[in-house]
Amino acid sequence: MLSMIGPFTIDSVFPAFARIGVQFGASDAALQQITSIYLFSYAFASLFHGPISDSVGRKPVMVAGMAAFTLASIGCALAPSLAVLLVFRAVQGIFAGAAQIISRALVRDLHDGWQAQRVMAQVSMIFGIAPALAPVVGGWLLAIGDWEVIFFFLTGYAALLLALITFGLPESHPEEKRTPLQMGPIFANMRNVAADGPFARLAFASSLGFSAQFLYIAGAPIFIVRLLGLGERDFWVFFVPMITGMILGSYVNSRLAEWGHSQKVASIGLAIMLGAIALNLGLTSSPLATQLPWPIVGPALIAFGMSLAFPILQLTMLDLFPEKRGTAASLQSFVSLLLNALIAGVVIPAVSASVFSMALASAVFGVTAAGLWAWHLLVARRVA
């Protein structure tokens, strides 16, 4: 449930974009800022969630973050203008990572070896359910009220998480493993982690790989409604196949965890992603480009391949810094979120003219991710 807060905050609002645009007189480009502002603030705040949790423990950071997120969601629901809505979306972004980012460090705090890979894959499966479920829930909520109802729903969900964390979650980061809460050491840890070559390659590989599918997630209001000609309650047509791919990829990863050949599994996943990218380019440049189900096949297979590789990329990166996993998780999230914010606010408006141009942009992200993983393996073998 912790890992679902981010996807729900982004995706459940998508079906309401048209209504928000009508009420506030906003263009498509302005509405994309509802996503990009959230992601930008999330990205910069994510630099501090992990390091602070390394210093004071995981639980206090999550409790404070969910309390503030709950209040920000109420602010979004009551916003009288797009500008005010964007301000509260920024506040949501600042505190959302307190649960989602730290949940990754929790996995590694509590589990080792193949068990950590299996649990991380299970977390990825749950993470994958949210983007499929959220826009469907958003569409249902619009049937009983206006767009504000979606933010009241997020308020209730965050309040539930706050209660569960407060009364049901144990502290996983004991005092003897904590680092001093001083900005100097925190920034020093960030510099040390960020300057590490293997970390940079793995962080960008996992972030760019996810961006190959996030382009479609963030661009769903344009991709589904304008390019494919569907309605505000038809988001499931795209999200169910795509998230099924994510869940199946994570499930296969969890079943292969005991096999022990994690690098091979990641390489197979990225190879599948590259094949899906080629298929997607072919389909979207053909007469079938906007005829269902063909424009959805490629993104679903891209999601499967990346989800097969993603938990391994994450764990390999976290294992580089056993005493600074919170910092490593925060920096990786910063890279990913900053990329995704740029995608939502800059890339999507630039490439949303056709399904082929979106497929081409997705291909650039995916091919670069696979290249970085290959580079990481090559360097690791030379060092060994």
C-alpha positions in Angstrom: 0.0 0.0 0.0 2.9 2.3 0.7 4.2 1.9 -2.9 0.8 2.7 -4.3 0.5 6.3 -3.0 2.6 7.8 -5.8 0.9 6.1 -8.8 -2.5 6.8 -7.3 -1.7 10.5 -6.8 -0.7 10.8 -10.5 -3.0 8.5 -12.3 -6.3 8.8 -10.6 -6.5 12.5 -11.6 -6.0 11.8 -15.4 -9.8 11.2 -16.2 -10.6 14.6 -14.6 -8.2 16.6 -16.8 -11.0 17.6 -19.2 -13.3 18.8 -16.4 -10.5 20.7 -14.6 -9.6 22.3 -18.0 -13.2 23.4 -18.5 -13.6 24.8 -15.0 -10.3 26.7 -15.0 -10.1 27.5 -18.7 -6.8 25.6 -19.0 -5.1 24.2 -22.1 -3.7 20.6 -22.5 -0.1 22.0 -21.9 -1.3 23.7 -18.7 -3.0 20.6 -17.5 0.2 18.6 -18.0 1.7 20.7 -15.2 -0.7 19.0 -12.7 1.6 16.0 -13.2 4.9 17.8 -13.8 4.7 20.1 -10.8 4.0 17.2 -8.6 6.9 15.2 -10.0 9.4 18.1 -9.8 8.6 18.7 -6.1 8.7 15.0 -5.4 12.1 14.7 -7.1 13.8 17.4 -5.1 12.2 16.4 -1.8 13.2 12.8 -2.5 16.9 13.8 -2.0 16.2 14.2 1.7 13.6 11.5 2.7 16.1 8.7 2.6 19.1 10.5 4.3 16.8 11.8 7.0 15.4 8.3 7.6 19.0 7.1 7.8 19.4 9.5 10.7 16.2 9.4 12.7 14.6 6.1 11.5 12.2 5.1 8.8 8.9 5.4 10.8 9.1 9.1 12.0 9.7 10.3 8.4 6.8 8.3 7.0 4.4 9.4 9.8 5.2 13.1 9.3 5.1 12.7 5.5 1.7 11.1 5.3 0.2 13.6 7.8 1.4 16.5 5.6 0.2 14.7 2.4 -3.3 14.3 3.9 -3.6 18.0 4.5 -2.2 18.8 1.0 -4.9 16.6 -0.6 -7.6 18.5 1.2 -6.0 21.7 -0.2 -6.2 20.3 -3.7 -9.9 19.4 -3.4 -10.7 22.9 -2.2 -8.5 24.8 -4.7 -10.4 27.7 -6.3 -8.0 28.1 -9.3 -5.5 26.1 -11.3 -2.7 28.1 -9.7 -3.8 27.1 -6.1 -4.2 23.5 -7.2 -0.7 23.4 -8.6 0.7 24.8 -5.3 -1.0 22.0 -3.3 0.1 19.5 -5.9 3.7 20.6 -5.2 3.1 20.1 -1.5 1.7 16.6 -2.2 4.9 15.9 -4.2 7.2 17.0 -1.3 5.7 14.5 1.1 4.6 11.6 -1.1 8.0 10.1 -1.2 8.2 9.8 2.6 6.2 6.5 2.2 7.0 5.4 -1.4 10.8 5.9 -1.4 11.5 4.7 2.1 9.4 1.5 1.5 12.3 0.4 -0.8 14.8 0.9 2.0 12.5 -1.1 4.3 12.7 -4.1 2.0 16.4 -4.2 2.2 16.5 -3.5 5.9 14.4 -6.5 6.6 15.5 -9.0 3.9 18.7 -10.4 2.4 19.7 -12.1 -0.8 17.1 -13.8 -3.0 14.4 -13.1 -0.4 15.0 -9.4 -0.9 14.7 -9.8 -4.6 11.4 -11.7 -4.2 10.0 -9.1 -1.8 11.1 -6.3 -4.1 9.4 -8.0 -7.0 6.2 -8.4 -5.0 6.4 -4.7 -4.1 6.8 -4.0 -7.8 3.7 -6.1 -8.5 1.7 -4.0 -6.1 3.2 -0.9 -7.5 2.1 -2.0 -10.9 -1.5 -2.5 -9.8 -2.0 1.1 -8.9 -1.5 2.8 -12.3 -4.1 0.4 -13.7 -6.5 0.8 -10.9 -6.1 4.5 -10.3 -7.6 5.9 -13.6 -10.4 3.4 -13.4 -11.2 4.5 -9.8 -10.9 8.1 -11.0 -13.4 7.5 -13.7 -15.8 5.9 -11.3 -15.5 8.8 -8.9 -16.4 11.2 -11.6 -19.6 9.3 -12.0 -20.7 10.3 -8.5 -19.1 13.8 -8.3 -16.8 16.4 -9.9 -13.0 16.3 -10.0 -12.7 17.4 -6.3 -14.0 13.9 -5.2 -10.8 12.4 -6.5 -8.7 14.5 -4.1 -11.0 13.7 -1.2 -10.4 10.0 -2.1 -6.6 10.6 -1.9 -7.2 12.3 1.5 -8.9 9.2 2.8 -6.2 6.9 1.4 -3.4 8.9 2.9 -5.2 9.0 6.3 -5.5 5.2 6.2 -1.8 4.8 5.4 -1.0 7.2 8.3 -3.0 5.1 10.7 -1.4 1.8 9.5 2.1 3.3 9.7 1.6 4.8 13.2 0.0 1.7 14.8 1.2 -1.3 12.7 4.7 -0.7 11.3 7.8 -1.5 13.4 11.0 0.5 13.1 13.4 -1.3 10.7 16.5 1.0 11.1 17.9 0.6 14.7 19.7 3.4 16.4 23.1 1.8 16.3 23.0 2.0 12.4 21.9 5.6 12.2 24.0 8.5 11.0 24.0 11.9 12.7 21.3 14.3 11.6 23.6 17.0 10.3 23.4 18.6 6.9 27.2 18.3 6.3 27.3 14.5 6.6 24.0 14.2 4.7 25.4 16.2 1.7 28.7 14.4 2.0 26.9 11.0 1.7 24.9 12.3 -1.3 28.1 13.4 -3.0 29.8 10.1 -2.3 26.9 8.1 -3.6 26.3 10.3 -6.7 30.0 10.3 -7.7 30.1 6.5 -7.8 30.2 5.2 -11.4 28.3 1.9 -10.9 25.6 3.8 -9.0 25.2 6.4 -11.7 24.9 3.7 -14.4 22.4 1.6 -12.5 20.4 4.7 -11.4 20.0 6.0 -14.9 19.4 2.5 -16.4 16.5 1.8 -14.1 15.2 5.4 -14.4 15.3 5.6 -18.2 13.9 2.1 -18.5 10.9 3.1 -16.4 10.6 6.3 -18.4 10.1 4.3 -21.6 6.7 3.2 -20.1 6.1 6.3 -18.0 5.9 8.4 -21.2 2.6 6.5 -21.9 1.4 6.7 -18.3 1.8 10.5 -18.0 0.7 11.1 -21.6 -2.4 8.9 -21.1 -4.9 11.8 -21.3 -3.6 12.7 -24.7 -2.7 9.2 -26.0 -6.1 7.7 -25.0 -8.5 10.6 -25.6 -7.0 12.6 -28.4 -4.9 10.1 -30.4 -7.0 7.0 -29.9 -10.4 8.8 -29.7 -11.6 7.1 -26.5 -13.5 8.7 -23.5 -12.7 9.6 -19.9 -14.0 6.2 -18.7 -12.0 4.2 -21.3 -8.6 4.6 -19.6 -8.8 0.9 -18.6 -8.4 -0.1 -22.3 -4.8 1.0 -22.1 -3.9 0.7 -18.5 -5.1 -2.9 -17.9 -2.9 -4.5 -20.6 0.1 -2.3 -19.7 -0.1 -2.9 -16.0 -0.8 -6.6 -16.6 2.6 -6.6 -18.3 4.2 -4.9 -15.3 2.6 -7.4 -12.9 3.5 -10.5 -15.0 7.1 -9.2 -15.3 7.4 -8.7 -11.5 5.8 -12.1 -10.9 8.2 -13.9 -13.2 11.1 -12.1 -11.5 9.9 -13.3 -8.0 9.6 -16.9 -9.2 13.1 -16.8 -10.6 14.6 -15.2 -7.5 15.8 -18.6 -6.1 17.5 -19.4 -9.4 20.3 -17.1 -8.4 21.3 -15.7 -11.8 19.9 -12.2 -11.2 22.1 -10.5 -13.9 20.9 -13.0 -16.5 17.3 -12.3 -15.6 17.8 -8.6 -15.8 19.5 -8.9 -19.2 16.7 -11.1 -20.5 14.1 -8.5 -19.3 15.9 -5.7 -21.1 16.2 -7.8 -24.2 12.5 -8.4 -24.2 12.0 -4.6 -23.8 14.2 -3.9 -26.8 12.2 -6.4 -28.9 9.0 -4.7 -27.7 10.4 -1.3 -28.7 11.1 -2.5 -32.2 7.6 -4.0 -32.5 6.0 -0.8 -31.2 7.9 1.3 -33.8 6.7 -1.1 -36.5 3.1 -1.1 -35.4 2.8 2.7 -34.9 4.3 3.4 -38.3 1.8 1.1 -40.1 -1.9 1.5 -41.0 -2.7 -0.2 -37.7 -1.2 2.7 -35.7 -4.5 3.8 -34.1 -6.6 0.6 -34.5 -7.0 -1.2 -31.2 -5.4 -3.3 -29.8 -2.2 -2.6 -31.8 -1.1 0.8 -30.3 -1.3 -0.9 -26.9 0.6 -4.1 -27.6 4.1 -2.5 -27.6 3.7 -0.5 -24.3 2.4 -3.6 -22.6 5.4 -5.7 -23.7 7.8 -2.9 -22.8 6.3 -2.9 -19.3 6.7 -6.7 -19.0 10.4 -6.6 -20.0 11.3 -3.6 -17.8 9.4 -5.1 -14.8 11.3 -8.3 -15.1 14.6 -6.4 -14.9 13.6 -3.5 -12.5 13.8 -5.2 -9.1 17.3 -6.5 -9.9 18.6 -3.1 -11.0 17.2 -1.6 -7.8 18.7 -4.2 -5.5 22.1 -4.2 -7.2 22.2 -0.4 -6.8 21.2 -0.5 -3.1 23.8 -3.1 -2.3 26.5 -0.8 -3.4 26.0 1.2 -0.2 24.8 -1.1 2.7 25.0 1.6 5.3 23.5 4.3 3.1 20.6 2.6 1.5 18.2 5.4 2.3 20.5 7.9 0.6 21.0 5.6 -2.4 17.2 5.1 -2.7 16.6 8.8 -2.5 19.2 9.7 -5.2 17.9 7.1 -7.6 14.3 8.3 -7.0 15.5 11.9 -7.6 17.0 10.9 -11.0 13.8 9.0 -12.0 11.4 11.6 -10.8 13.3 14.5 -12.4 13.3 12.6 -15.7 9.6 11.8 -15.4 8.8 15.5 -14.5 10.6 16.6 -17.7 8.7 13.9 -19.7 5.4 15.1 -18.3 6.0 18.8 -18.7 8.3 19.0 -21.8 8.6 15.8 -23.7 5.0 14.8 -24.0 3.8 18.2 -25.3 6.6 17.9 -27.9 5.9 14.3 -29.1 2.2 14.0 -28.7 1.4 14.7 -32.4 1.1 11.0 -33.2 1.4 7.5 -31.7 4.6 7.0 -33.7 6.3 10.1 -32.3 5.5 8.8 -28.8 6.8 5.4 -29.7 10.0 6.9 -31.0 10.5 8.9 -27.7 9.9 5.8 -25.7 12.5 3.9 -27.8 15.2 6.5 -27.0 14.7 6.0 -23.3 14.6 2.2 -23.5 17.6 1.7 -25.8 19.6 4.1 -23.6 18.7 2.1 -20.5 19.7 -1.2 -22.0 23.0 0.3 -23.2 23.8 1.5 -19.6 23.1 -1.9 -18.2 25.4 -3.5 -20.8 28.1 -0.9 -19.9 27.7 -1.8 -16.2 28.2 -5.5 -16.8 31.2 -4.8 -19.0 32.9 -2.7 -16.4 32.0 -5.1 -13.6 33.6 -8.0 -15.5 36.8 -6.1 -16.2 37.1 -5.2 -12.5 36.5 -8.8 -11.5 
